[in-house]
């Protein structure tokens, strides 16, 4: 239980007043033995026990009446959501709001989403209580902190609106932690509003241990989680991938893949109309969905041959989440896919060139150049999508050029040098060469098959990495994420951390002296082709990007071409789905793939992240805007009235008392005043 006026509880010792008065009243009598009273005391001994019990009940009712009055004045709340009973208000209240696309799941009857429900309930709760000197908002879309004038203002701020972004709960907590430390805040309350999407919480990140240890050192910080754990029931989401424009003779067409996923609660099969729009021209195709959804591979849409670039969208009928019912795409003529291999070993360089020069689709144009390290200055960075670096890790100007290359959305892959390891680059550094420990070969024991370069093929079959034979590999010290490991847990393929583009380190070389990568071919070819595809996306005049802050920062004159129903303000446009254009360049901004595929984290797992902290989880339902806490002062006033009534009834004289002349035998034990 919590109290809106906790200072009133200082008056609780007043409950002892009836007891103190009773004790003082007893001291007014002086005991004098009187033999004539002995026969009366013997007659009264049988009824003395009931009289004493009645007097104790009267005393108890008086104590309870005073206590109930004090509690009523202190305005107690049910639920205890405002923290423990205390005599001090918080110095600051911080609200961490998840604005990810999944938070727009709605209760269709109430017309409220998870996000709007959380805001209304939290604003109402904070209005009831004392939220302290500072009320601060950290929204997941911008990651920035802003002071809010009042809880009611939360309902109308642009920073609390819907967005097509994903959330980063650990980063938001780090922002809150930095504020509390910088301002030396005392007592503080942190409210987290989230649907526990596993992509947003990144539970397995090593950052959580550091976050928890830092909060343990802060006294008076209370964490509250407003959790919406309801799985999406019958919700559909749509995505578009692999958009290509091809021209055959005088005709042109778009070829694209459409994926429709279903949420929980779906059973059986059903047909759903899918609406395609290309440059304001609509068409409808029906798809048959099963319990998991459906995919439409290689769907063809005829277009005007003169239309070399443009935009389109794929839409679903309205359902529980309007933010995942439409997906924008853009298209243009495919660029030449150019890769540069930097190596002083001609055999190794030629192995890379052969794997990169043969396109997976004959309609694509590939170009792979092999140059030695001393000719790095000749690289056409602007028109290159993939860099293969086999040699000592560079430093100085070349390292800066590679960093800029990756930050522009391209891909760089590093393979070990034969001799000198070179400098540290991207928090990674080569170690020593290793041979198989007493064995003929080293085998791959694990690899990530659900995503990235080693993911399963479209048929669902895994790449044959278990058949790869490695005779020599080089150790790697890196803070990146392993995508494949040998049976001794040494990394085979590692992805370094970066905000844009991709950086990979592979610890083996493809030639027969080191491994069977080139001889077996499949893994080597697929891995390089996927890296080339990812890197060349930045070369195209049309690009697909995930909604996030800064996604349109590469150009200043983006013109809005199409957007969702609710047009966003200029400052918020990067956070919403839409199509933008500047000259010949097109960009489609959409929610990330993780927003459609990620599952809800188990509440037990999330609770474990706050072990050792003052923490409470509040489970709520979508659309339920009832108060998180209600005042109980009326109940205590009723209790006080009942206590006074019962005290009055017990104080009425009984018939035996009326028949006793002049002397109160209940207090007389052979004594008189």
Secondary structure by P-SEA (a helix, b strand, c coil): cccccccccccccccaaaaaaaaaaaacbbbbbbccaaaaaaaaccaaaaaaaaaaaaaaaaaaaaaaaaaaaacccccccccccccccccbbbbbcccccccccccccccccaaaaaaaaaaaaaaacccccbbbbbbccccbbbbbccccccccccccccccbbbbaaaaaaaaaaaaaaacccbbbbbbbcccccccccccccaaaaaaaaaaacccbbbbbbcccccccbbbbbbbcbbbbbbcccbbbbbbbbbbbbccccccbbbbbbbbbcccbbbbbbbbbccccccccbbbbbcccccccccccccccccccccccbbbbbbcccccbbbbbbcccaaaaaaaaaaaaccccccbbbbbbbbccccccccccccccbbbbcccccccaaaaaaaaaaaabbbbbbbbbccccccccccccccccccccccccccccccccccccccccccccccccccccccbbbbbbcccccccccccccccbbbccccccbbbbbcccccccccccccccaaaaaaaaaaaaaaacccccbbbbcccccccccccccccccccccccccccccccccccccccbbbbbbccccccccccccaaaaaaaaccccbbbbbbcccccccccccaaaaaaaaaaaaaaaaaaaacccccccccccccccccccccc
